Amino acid sequence: MAEEKKEQSQTEKTEEKKAENLETAENKEKKADTASPSEEEKKEKELTPEEKIAALEKENAELKDQLLRRAADFDNYRKRMLKEKQETYDYANASLLGDLLESLDNFDRTIAAAKDAKDAKTIADGIKMINESLVKMLEDKYGLKAYGKEGEDFDPNEHEAIGRVEDENAKKETLNQIYLKGYKLKDRVIRHAKVMVNVPKA
């Protein structure tokens, strides 16, 4: 019985010693971990002035290189935008001019045919057909419309009066004669009609 107690006591002592050793090891690791940053900081603090200057010069060179690269990228972007803008301006009317080529070709044929034509009416009819075809294309594809007819109300926003005629029967200003048709591109006036206006007699 005494021997069993003795063995139990020795076992407890062994376990306590193991626990103490384990705790000591853990404390050493913690101390080592906390010591590492301070050592690194110490090393950084120990940089010589020359080393600090070299580090700053390196950082400055890197920043300068980044700045130059960004400046070059921006300059290339600006040049590309200017080029695209100029091309858009230069070729903005390419579609319209392409559509007008057919009418130009028809005029050339009419002029060539007029050399041997004996009937003026035939030439006039040919020109009239070209005109109708051109007007229809401009109206349907581009929204260009002519306006201005005799008897319509005078509108200073759409008509330019080049003269006025007093009319006893006129109750308001109306178009007496159209000297030059006006044109609208969709809803915007791009050329005012030049007209003679009937006005009520004073």
Secondary structure, 3 states (H helix, E strand, C coil): CHHHHHHHHHHHHHHHHHHHHHHHHHHHHHHHHHHHHHHHHHHHHCCCHHHHHHHHHHHHHHHHHHHHHHHHHHHHHHHHHHHHHHHHHHCCCHHHHHHHHHHHHHHHHHHHHHCCCCCHHHHHHHHHHHHHHHHHHHHHHHCEEEECCCCCECCCCCEEEEEEEEECCCCCCEEEEEEECEEEECCEEEECEEEEEEEECC
